[in-house]
Amino acid sequence: MRAAYFDEHGGIDKILVGEIPRPRPKNGEVLVKVHYSALNHLDLWVREGWPGLKKFSTHVLGGDASGVVVELGLECKHFNPGDEVIVHPGISCGHCSHCLEGWESLCSEYAILGEQVSGTHAEYVSVPEANLFLKPKNLSFLEAASLGLVSTTAWQMLVIRAKAKAGDRVLIHGAGSGVSSIAIQMAKGLGAEVAVTSTQASKLERAKQLGADIIINSKETDFAKAIKQHWKLGADIILDHVGKAFWEKNIKCLKSGGVLVTCGATSGGEGITDLKHLFFRQLSLLGSTMGSKRDFPQILKLFETGALRAVVDREFSLQEVGLAHDYLQKGTQFGKVVIKVAQ
């Protein structure tokens, strides 16, 4: 089968597109013919590598996918060949206390497709049956491939960790990211007032179209001061994946008793925190990684009813996966970059 993979970490030139063996479903796994596979920033980081990351050989990139069931492994009973499905990227043991409580990302065996295990930028992928969900009929394969990682991440940050509710004032950074483009819609659906930041005016306008109430160009304006001008007491909730560059200002513009949730650190992981702010103002600083597959049916229902919509920026072919990495790395996209795999 054709796939996009690498044999050693490094730059975009390390990505290879060629023939590799087609996987065979193990017990409890389902083989899916992939139509589309989405690109995430995680793919860039895995390709580049970091200290402690496992060294791979013929490692297929990609975490999200949509496609059609081809073959069932033993003990699979919930799907049939021909079913149109979405592949969820989070894999866990399914039976430890964390998994049973809906916190799979805390499982000692937790893995994300394309990171710790081979991914979805391939004509076929074999995944645990628990990682498959029927594709809503109103979603195209293109749209469906874009949802898994970002919508699960946004849901856990906003709903599970921050417990957002109607009337909350929510600041969402990096308006053009896949997670943020979904989080804006989720927050508005909950009845929150939403402020967003970006360094690009075009992205801010797109965010406004998704429902953002306040747009802040963080390249031209001190966003912490702008937030205090709009919301005198500050933000109830801040969703951040920028990290170091925004960390101190996040603390400053957070309301007393407010919640800061982070799922990443694209600008660096060393955020300075004045502990006096933390305990005097009784702030909550929360980490969040991915989310539970148990919540995914509820999320998909929102896409099915139109309460949420997929935000896809651009499509590339499997052969163009290197161009897709370059495009995502430049940060000009709004929403998801998706790879067309099926011929």
DRENKOLRO-612052 format. One line per 2 residues: their letters; for each residue x, y, z of C-alpha. Coordinates in nm, 2 decimals, always signed. Layout:
! residues N
a = X,Y,Z ~ ... $
***
This chain:
! residues 343
mr = +0.00,+0.00,+0.00 ~ +0.11,+0.36,-0.05 $
aa = +0.19,+0.56,+0.27 ~ +0.37,+0.87,+0.39 $
yf = +0.63,+0.77,+0.64 ~ +0.99,+0.84,+0.77 $
de = +1.28,+0.62,+0.87 ~ +1.46,+0.89,+1.07 $
hg = +1.36,+1.21,+1.24 ~ +1.44,+1.55,+1.08 $
gi = +1.32,+1.80,+0.83 ~ +1.05,+1.77,+0.56 $
dk = +1.30,+1.60,+0.34 ~ +1.29,+1.29,+0.57 $
il = +0.93,+1.22,+0.46 ~ +0.90,+0.94,+0.21 $
vg = +0.60,+0.84,+0.01 ~ +0.60,+0.49,-0.12 $
ei = +0.49,+0.13,-0.09 ~ +0.50,-0.04,+0.25 $
pr = +0.33,-0.37,+0.37 ~ -0.05,-0.35,+0.42 $
pr = -0.14,-0.41,+0.79 ~ -0.35,-0.71,+0.89 $
pk = -0.61,-0.67,+1.17 ~ -0.53,-0.84,+1.50 $
ng = -0.78,-0.97,+1.74 ~ -1.02,-0.68,+1.82 $
ev = -0.89,-0.46,+1.54 ~ -1.06,-0.34,+1.22 $
lv = -0.89,-0.27,+0.89 ~ -1.00,+0.06,+0.73 $
kv = -0.94,+0.18,+0.38 ~ -0.85,+0.54,+0.43 $
hy = -1.01,+0.81,+0.22 ~ -0.88,+1.12,+0.40 $
sa = -0.63,+1.17,+0.68 ~ -0.58,+1.50,+0.86 $
ln = -0.26,+1.67,+0.95 ~ -0.19,+1.80,+1.30 $
hl = +0.10,+2.00,+1.45 ~ +0.18,+1.68,+1.64 $
dl = +0.28,+1.53,+1.30 ~ +0.54,+1.81,+1.26 $
wv = +0.68,+1.75,+1.61 ~ +0.69,+1.37,+1.57 $
re = +0.87,+1.40,+1.23 ~ +1.13,+1.64,+1.38 $
gw = +1.16,+1.43,+1.70 ~ +1.23,+1.53,+2.06 $
pg = +1.45,+1.39,+2.34 ~ +1.30,+1.06,+2.47 $
lk = +1.08,+1.00,+2.17 ~ +1.11,+0.64,+2.04 $
kf = +1.33,+0.60,+1.73 ~ +1.11,+0.46,+1.45 $
st = +1.16,+0.27,+1.13 ~ +0.90,+0.31,+0.85 $
hv = +0.68,+0.51,+1.08 ~ +0.36,+0.63,+0.92 $
lg = +0.24,+0.98,+1.01 ~ -0.11,+1.10,+1.07 $
gd = -0.36,+1.06,+1.36 ~ -0.70,+1.14,+1.21 $
as = -0.88,+0.96,+0.93 ~ -1.21,+0.87,+0.76 $
gv = -1.27,+0.58,+0.54 ~ -1.45,+0.25,+0.49 $
vv = -1.43,-0.08,+0.69 ~ -1.27,-0.35,+0.48 $
el = -1.20,-0.64,+0.72 ~ -1.28,-0.74,+1.08 $
gl = -1.04,-0.91,+1.31 ~ -1.15,-1.18,+1.55 $
ec = -1.38,-1.07,+1.83 ~ -1.50,-0.76,+1.64 $
kh = -1.88,-0.73,+1.64 ~ -1.99,-0.37,+1.61 $
fn = -1.90,-0.29,+1.24 ~ -1.95,-0.45,+0.90 $
pg = -1.75,-0.43,+0.58 ~ -1.86,-0.12,+0.39 $
de = -1.94,+0.09,+0.70 ~ -1.83,+0.45,+0.66 $
vi = -1.63,+0.54,+0.97 ~ -1.42,+0.80,+1.15 $
vh = -1.09,+0.69,+1.31 ~ -1.03,+0.83,+1.65 $
pg = -0.66,+0.88,+1.72 ~ -0.65,+0.80,+2.10 $
is = -0.56,+0.44,+2.18 ~ -0.56,+0.30,+2.54 $
cg = -0.59,-0.04,+2.72 ~ -0.97,+0.01,+2.78 $
hc = -0.98,-0.17,+3.12 ~ -0.76,+0.02,+3.37 $
sh = -0.92,+0.25,+3.62 ~ -0.84,+0.56,+3.41 $
cl = -1.00,+0.41,+3.10 ~ -1.31,+0.30,+3.29 $
eg = -1.35,+0.65,+3.44 ~ -1.32,+0.81,+3.09 $
we = -0.96,+0.94,+3.13 ~ -0.79,+0.73,+2.87 $
sl = -0.52,+0.99,+2.82 ~ -0.39,+0.90,+3.17 $
cs = -0.37,+0.53,+3.08 ~ -0.01,+0.39,+3.11 $
ey = -0.06,+0.24,+2.76 ~ -0.20,+0.55,+2.60 $
ai = -0.09,+0.62,+2.25 ~ -0.19,+0.85,+1.97 $
lg = -0.19,+0.73,+1.61 ~ +0.11,+0.87,+1.42 $
eq = +0.29,+0.94,+1.75 ~ +0.37,+0.63,+1.95 $
vs = +0.22,+0.39,+1.69 ~ +0.20,+0.40,+1.31 $
gt = -0.06,+0.64,+1.18 ~ -0.32,+0.71,+0.91 $
ha = -0.13,+0.87,+0.62 ~ -0.17,+0.54,+0.44 $
ey = -0.42,+0.36,+0.21 ~ -0.50,+0.12,+0.50 $
vs = -0.49,+0.14,+0.88 ~ -0.57,-0.13,+1.13 $
vp = -0.70,+0.01,+1.46 ~ -0.89,-0.12,+1.77 $
ea = -1.26,-0.15,+1.71 ~ -1.31,+0.10,+2.00 $
nl = -1.15,+0.37,+1.79 ~ -1.41,+0.36,+1.52 $
fl = -1.73,+0.57,+1.50 ~ -1.99,+0.57,+1.22 $
kp = -1.95,+0.88,+1.01 ~ -2.25,+1.11,+1.02 $
kn = -2.42,+1.10,+0.68 ~ -2.42,+1.48,+0.65 $
ls = -2.04,+1.49,+0.67 ~ -1.82,+1.43,+0.37 $
fl = -1.52,+1.21,+0.42 ~ -1.30,+1.52,+0.39 $
ea = -1.49,+1.69,+0.68 ~ -1.50,+1.37,+0.89 $
as = -1.13,+1.32,+0.87 ~ -1.07,+1.67,+1.03 $
lg = -1.26,+1.61,+1.35 ~ -1.11,+1.35,+1.58 $
lv = -0.81,+1.50,+1.76 ~ -0.91,+1.87,+1.76 $
st = -1.28,+1.83,+1.87 ~ -1.19,+1.58,+2.14 $
ta = -0.91,+1.81,+2.27 ~ -1.14,+2.12,+2.26 $
wq = -1.42,+1.94,+2.44 ~ -1.20,+1.81,+2.72 $
ml = -1.04,+2.16,+2.77 ~ -1.36,+2.36,+2.76 $
vi = -1.63,+2.12,+2.89 ~ -1.45,+1.86,+3.10 $
ra = -1.16,+2.06,+3.25 ~ -1.28,+2.42,+3.26 $
ka = -1.66,+2.33,+3.30 ~ -1.76,+2.62,+3.09 $
ka = -2.12,+2.74,+3.11 ~ -2.35,+3.01,+2.98 $
gd = -2.23,+3.36,+3.07 ~ -1.87,+3.27,+3.10 $
rv = -1.61,+3.50,+2.94 ~ -1.37,+3.27,+2.74 $
li = -1.04,+3.38,+2.59 ~ -0.92,+3.14,+2.31 $
hg = -0.57,+3.19,+2.17 ~ -0.45,+3.11,+1.82 $
ag = -0.78,+3.15,+1.65 ~ -0.66,+2.98,+1.33 $
sg = -0.56,+2.65,+1.49 ~ -0.78,+2.34,+1.45 $
vs = -0.85,+2.32,+1.82 ~ -0.94,+2.68,+1.85 $
si = -1.16,+2.69,+1.54 ~ -1.37,+2.42,+1.71 $
ai = -1.34,+2.56,+2.06 ~ -1.49,+2.89,+1.95 $
qm = -1.80,+2.72,+1.82 ~ -1.83,+2.50,+2.13 $
ak = -1.80,+2.80,+2.37 ~ -2.06,+3.00,+2.18 $
gl = -2.29,+2.69,+2.18 ~ -2.26,+2.69,+2.56 $
ga = -2.37,+3.05,+2.57 ~ -2.03,+3.20,+2.66 $
ev = -1.89,+3.53,+2.54 ~ -1.57,+3.46,+2.34 $
av = -1.26,+3.66,+2.27 ~ -0.99,+3.53,+2.04 $
ts = -0.63,+3.63,+1.95 ~ -0.43,+3.59,+1.64 $
tq = -0.14,+3.78,+1.47 ~ -0.32,+3.77,+1.14 $
as = -0.62,+4.00,+1.06 ~ -0.77,+3.75,+0.81 $
kl = -0.78,+3.48,+1.08 ~ -0.95,+3.71,+1.32 $
er = -1.22,+3.78,+1.06 ~ -1.27,+3.41,+1.01 $
ak = -1.30,+3.36,+1.38 ~ -1.57,+3.63,+1.39 $
ql = -1.76,+3.44,+1.13 ~ -1.75,+3.14,+1.36 $
ga = -1.90,+3.34,+1.64 ~ -1.62,+3.52,+1.82 $
di = -1.74,+3.84,+2.00 ~ -1.41,+4.00,+2.05 $
ii = -1.11,+3.98,+1.82 ~ -0.76,+4.09,+1.93 $
ns = -0.45,+4.12,+1.71 ~ -0.18,+4.00,+1.95 $
ke = +0.09,+4.13,+1.72 ~ -0.03,+4.49,+1.74 $
td = -0.20,+4.49,+2.08 ~ -0.12,+4.38,+2.44 $
fa = -0.40,+4.12,+2.46 ~ -0.39,+4.12,+2.85 $
ka = -0.47,+4.50,+2.85 ~ -0.73,+4.45,+2.58 $
ik = -0.91,+4.18,+2.77 ~ -0.92,+4.40,+3.09 $
qh = -1.07,+4.68,+2.88 ~ -1.34,+4.45,+2.75 $
wk = -1.39,+4.25,+3.07 ~ -1.31,+4.46,+3.37 $
lg = -1.27,+4.16,+3.60 ~ -1.08,+3.95,+3.34 $
ad = -1.15,+3.62,+3.17 ~ -1.33,+3.34,+3.35 $
ii = -1.16,+3.08,+3.13 ~ -0.85,+3.09,+2.90 $
ld = -0.77,+2.81,+2.65 ~ -0.41,+2.82,+2.55 $
hv = -0.17,+2.62,+2.34 ~ +0.09,+2.89,+2.29 $
gk = +0.27,+2.85,+2.62 ~ +0.58,+3.05,+2.72 $
af = +0.51,+3.37,+2.51 ~ +0.16,+3.42,+2.66 $
we = +0.19,+3.26,+3.00 ~ +0.25,+3.56,+3.22 $
kn = -0.01,+3.78,+3.04 ~ -0.26,+3.49,+3.07 $
ik = -0.22,+3.50,+3.45 ~ -0.26,+3.88,+3.45 $
cl = -0.59,+3.89,+3.26 ~ -0.75,+3.59,+3.43 $
ks = -1.03,+3.67,+3.66 ~ -0.99,+3.59,+4.03 $
gg = -1.11,+3.24,+4.07 ~ -1.06,+3.19,+3.69 $
vl = -0.93,+2.88,+3.51 ~ -0.64,+2.86,+3.26 $
vt = -0.63,+2.54,+3.06 ~ -0.33,+2.45,+2.84 $
cg = -0.30,+2.17,+2.59 ~ +0.03,+2.27,+2.43 $
at = +0.33,+2.50,+2.42 ~ +0.42,+2.60,+2.07 $
sg = +0.63,+2.89,+2.18 ~ +0.81,+2.70,+2.46 $
ge = +0.73,+2.51,+2.77 ~ +0.89,+2.74,+3.04 $
gi = +0.61,+2.96,+3.16 ~ +0.69,+3.19,+3.45 $
td = +0.42,+3.19,+3.72 ~ +0.41,+3.44,+4.01 $
lk = +0.27,+3.21,+4.29 ~ +0.13,+3.51,+4.48 $
hl = -0.12,+3.55,+4.19 ~ -0.20,+3.18,+4.21 $
ff = -0.29,+3.16,+4.57 ~ -0.42,+3.51,+4.65 $
rq = -0.65,+3.52,+4.35 ~ -0.73,+3.14,+4.38 $
ls = -0.66,+3.06,+4.02 ~ -0.68,+2.72,+3.86 $
ll = -0.41,+2.61,+3.62 ~ -0.51,+2.30,+3.44 $
gs = -0.33,+2.07,+3.19 ~ -0.53,+1.88,+2.92 $
tm = -0.43,+1.62,+2.67 ~ -0.67,+1.49,+2.41 $
gs = -0.99,+1.35,+2.57 ~ -1.21,+1.05,+2.61 $
kr = -1.36,+0.84,+2.33 ~ -1.66,+0.82,+2.56 $
df = -1.74,+1.18,+2.48 ~ -1.70,+1.15,+2.11 $
pq = -2.05,+1.03,+2.02 ~ -2.19,+1.34,+2.19 $
il = -1.94,+1.56,+2.00 ~ -2.03,+1.39,+1.67 $
kl = -2.40,+1.46,+1.74 ~ -2.33,+1.83,+1.75 $
fe = -2.17,+1.80,+1.40 ~ -2.46,+1.59,+1.28 $
tg = -2.72,+1.85,+1.39 ~ -2.51,+2.15,+1.26 $
al = -2.44,+2.29,+1.60 ~ -2.07,+2.25,+1.51 $
ra = -1.92,+2.25,+1.17 ~ -1.59,+2.12,+1.04 $
vv = -1.33,+2.39,+0.95 ~ -1.11,+2.27,+0.66 $
dr = -0.86,+2.51,+0.52 ~ -0.69,+2.31,+0.24 $
ef = -0.66,+1.97,+0.09 ~ -0.33,+1.80,-0.03 $
sl = -0.27,+1.47,-0.20 ~ -0.07,+1.20,-0.03 $
qe = +0.21,+1.27,-0.27 ~ +0.21,+1.63,-0.15 $
vg = +0.24,+1.55,+0.22 ~ +0.57,+1.74,+0.23 $
la = +0.41,+2.05,+0.09 ~ +0.13,+2.01,+0.35 $
hd = +0.39,+2.00,+0.64 ~ +0.55,+2.31,+0.50 $
yl = +0.21,+2.49,+0.47 ~ +0.11,+2.40,+0.83 $
qk = +0.46,+2.49,+0.96 ~ +0.42,+2.84,+0.81 $
gt = +0.10,+2.89,+1.02 ~ -0.11,+3.06,+0.75 $
qf = -0.39,+2.81,+0.77 ~ -0.73,+2.86,+0.93 $
gk = -0.87,+2.53,+1.06 ~ -0.75,+2.19,+0.93 $
vv = -0.51,+2.07,+0.66 ~ -0.63,+1.74,+0.52 $
ik = -0.46,+1.48,+0.31 ~ -0.65,+1.29,+0.04 $
va = -0.53,+0.93,+0.05 ~ -0.78,+0.74,-0.17 $
q = -0.69,+0.73,-0.54 $
***
